[in-house]
Amino acid sequence: MRTKPYVLLLSTLLALLALAPSAEAAENGEWAVYPAAARLGSRPYFFLSADPGSTLTDRVTVTNKTAAPLTFRLYGADAYNTDRDGGFAVRTQAERQTGAGTWIKPERTRVTVPPRSAVTVAYTLAVPADADPGDHPGALVALDERVSPGGKGAVAVGVQRAVAARLYLRVNGPTVPALAVEDVTLDQDRPLVPGTRTSSAVVSYTLHNRGNVTLNPKVALKARGLFGRTLLDRDLAKVPAELLPRQKIRLTERWTGSPQFDWGDITLTATAKDVKETGAVSFLALPWLAAAVLLTGAAAGLLGLRIRRRRALSA
């Protein structure tokens, strides 16, 4: 009897879902993780501030909502923005932590929670003396020790699930909000024959938090054509709710009904508290088939004119 190779996948999918911005404890239906407080949900996240070189103490609660005991690995993790949509995510235990994830030390790294019960664990957060001022987002993660089958095929995949409570830490000192709109590009899709179908375009750009504080950006897109005509003016919806310090995310916006014959520019304006930056790209919308026919006709006409002139001179 042959056994399938087995691969363990440390899944953060449910952790990402549980970290969606809401005013409730992070949970996945089976267990929840949240800051210790007098009542559930009264303190959905850890909001902390500290001086460089100081140590904070706090407590995290893990609640088991199932009818069987569950055992978890507790660890601190760095937070980041995902490449997919800019959502708030945290590093897995196997990944290298470089910020708040290395400063968080739970009193117990392994905890078993009885059925339909909760366990509260103390932790310390030791801020290095040389820590940069500004925001250092992270999380307290409860990783289920159980490994669940997660796929079919030649290779079996084991999935471990995790839920985390966000931790927003600000190290005291100068704060510098800074935002940039970088690498704006336009990919146009137009019919060869104008008017035969609707054209579209995809605007791509990188939103980059260059500062040391978390920003809540808004982005507006404006397109102008010949003679300054406004072709498009909209506020973009697919923008991360919070862009963490030193993070950047590549975003796209589809423009249905983009011009088939025009010349102008596209401007993206990103705003957040105390900052406003723009990025732009020019475009030329030209029906290339029609242009090729016109150029060919013009070239043929010019050639015919030269031939007639030569004949007239030789006569």
Disulfide bonds with the S-S distance in Angstrom:
none
